[in-house]
């Protein structure tokens, strides 16, 4: 068997693997990238891109009432899901070409097929052996079977089925704790489905700051999404007129008839990778890595969903992890700054949370101060009717270290970038309070929230 | 030109981590000076200069080196040195003082290590948070090296400096903020768990989480032990209690061979040889050097071995071979007035004897109360393979032999 030799082989060409391969090539390495299906991975083909696009459409829809208030005479609006899909499919095809172009430009070899470790430093792809000094495992995640009774009915679907279907389901039950369910719930509601959003947790986005999650829940309820918390699916029976779903919680039982049940549980894609041949545990929920993305096995790194718990499956984590792993394999010494991972939702209002909530910070022993500035008090917020928006800054008193920034409102996903930069650059409350943001913008509220932490808000009553 | 290589410090040793160089390239060294420090998973070891010369390190700090690998060259003069540096690229050295810093916070060898936090004009690159923390702790930023992008001083660098504590200037500790009364708690010292501490840490957790430990306590009359020690004169020097106890434990283990055993997966190995470790404190760490075959040695020979191991431990000269393949351990806390404790087994061993102090106590003998030397004994056994009764039987044999050492020969 012939054997091809690389400095680095990346297993998986998704949001993590592609940046990893490019960074390694920039550092002078000979790099091979193995991809079984489509370059761009789940994010580009079935996740962030199509759903980001759908959420963008949903946001425009949500802007129509404000437009009318502003005197724009928008006549009846119709929604054409196939047209929406065609647009994102065109965009995805364009982006895939872009990925191939970027890889080629950096002389990364694209190896088509399924890769499997055979020992340290060796990977087999459909009968061909590859040898590499460094290996980055970036094969992402796969759908996990729902564990409730009735979970194997074909009407119990994932987001993939939404993308593949011609029509959107009329009546939908979304069940689980994935934050993505929340945005899909809003999209479907706005595209005329009847939506029930149910979770085992005490609230949607249960790990996030209370001001953020309660405001989002309020908006969704007002739009007509039925939110059921502290509940579990006890059974689903398929009848002619739909799926009869029995949900039961601590003190109540509820029945819903829907056309589809959507779950979005994804778990690290560990099987068929040959992890056991190098001493890694293929039965664990995901591969544990250190801040250098090392797996503990020399020369083997893991990034993205394969190395993340269910609550941390984010493309931006995968990309940053990929760059760090590539740098470490090339002999640099980079580590992941976990302080700046943004949890983001493209609902309307958008949600973006960075760092610790006030509650978490107290648990970790910080002497905490929080300050918040509602967007309803912000000039531009008033102009674009941001009644539900707020910026919350969580900091530590002694040095003014910013521990977390929690945003809900128009453009929160973009404001998050400023928050990431502030935390990464280790700005203190003082710097944030003194940032001169342009007027009139929503970002001004970030400085105001910092000033509130310092006890000197200017524009708050 | 002399090649500086990684010595083989023990039979089982295959590689070592190069902890730090004491000299950088081009510096003159004298014979006998420490050139570099290496570390195996068991010991750290200083490599000394075999001759006078000019040193040129070629392996970077923190790298792992195989036994016999060349890590540097010692040139006899400048001319030879100039030859060497043409052939071998230099590496970054001089991380010795902050060697306790976590590896990840160090600049990558040879890449960004030259980045500096001080810019021309005296401006120091430091994050606002780092400045705020430095001001609160009266740290001198110019004395710090930054690990952030472009050598910027970041929070992690301040935390490291505070851990090292060496940079606190100006104020005396009594005047430092927040050491006064406070409702909160703040660490006065933050010690990274690494090196030997990490090994102890992992071993102890592994021991308690993966075996079923039962500790049995008893008290023995120590009169015979005290008088034996008085009489056993080792060349004008008294033998140690530990040496006598080791001999007695070895004899008791011969009577109860199943105590001298290890679990390995689904099988129990009952060991033929007896090798007894003696737990001791050295350089702030727990070290357990092992005495080989004490059952075949005289008490004087054991005592000699124990002293030798204590000396090696104090001088940091232990080789990995001095630490491996124990089958039983003795831990003596008598010096600290401890009577009883629950010693933790050192895996893969299955038992450990805790020895308490020897102290005079009132004892009822016949109808009267007499003063007598007594000592506490605490035996921890792995109940997975040693039941309470055989464990107690072993302890009883031990107690009997301590009270009447002649029993060893019966």
HADDOCK unambig.tbl for C-alpha pairs under 7 A between the chains (distance, minus, plus):
assign (segid A and resid 332 and name CA) (segid B and resid 108 and name CA) 5.33 0.50 0.50
assign (segid A and resid 332 and name CA) (segid B and resid 111 and name CA) 6.89 0.50 0.50
assign (segid A and resid 333 and name CA) (segid B and resid 104 and name CA) 6.57 0.50 0.50
assign (segid A and resid 333 and name CA) (segid B and resid 107 and name CA) 6.85 0.50 0.50
assign (segid A and resid 333 and name CA) (segid B and resid 108 and name CA) 5.03 0.50 0.50
assign (segid A and resid 399 and name CA) (segid B and resid 129 and name CA) 6.72 0.50 0.50
assign (segid A and resid 399 and name CA) (segid B and resid 132 and name CA) 5.64 0.50 0.50
assign (segid A and resid 399 and name CA) (segid B and resid 133 and name CA) 5.95 0.50 0.50
assign (segid A and resid 401 and name CA) (segid B and resid 129 and name CA) 6.11 0.50 0.50
assign (segid A and resid 425 and name CA) (segid B and resid 127 and name CA) 6.22 0.50 0.50
assign (segid A and resid 426 and name CA) (segid B and resid 127 and name CA) 5.62 0.50 0.50
assign (segid A and resid 426 and name CA) (segid B and resid 128 and name CA) 6.06 0.50 0.50
assign (segid A and resid 426 and name CA) (segid B and resid 129 and name CA) 5.25 0.50 0.50
assign (segid A and resid 427 and name CA) (segid B and resid 127 and name CA) 6.80 0.50 0.50
assign (segid A and resid 427 and name CA) (segid B and resid 128 and name CA) 5.31 0.50 0.50
assign (segid A and resid 427 and name CA) (segid B and resid 129 and name CA) 5.91 0.50 0.50
assign (segid A and resid 428 and name CA) (segid B and resid 128 and name CA) 6.08 0.50 0.50
assign (segid A and resid 428 and name CA) (segid B and resid 129 and name CA) 5.51 0.50 0.50
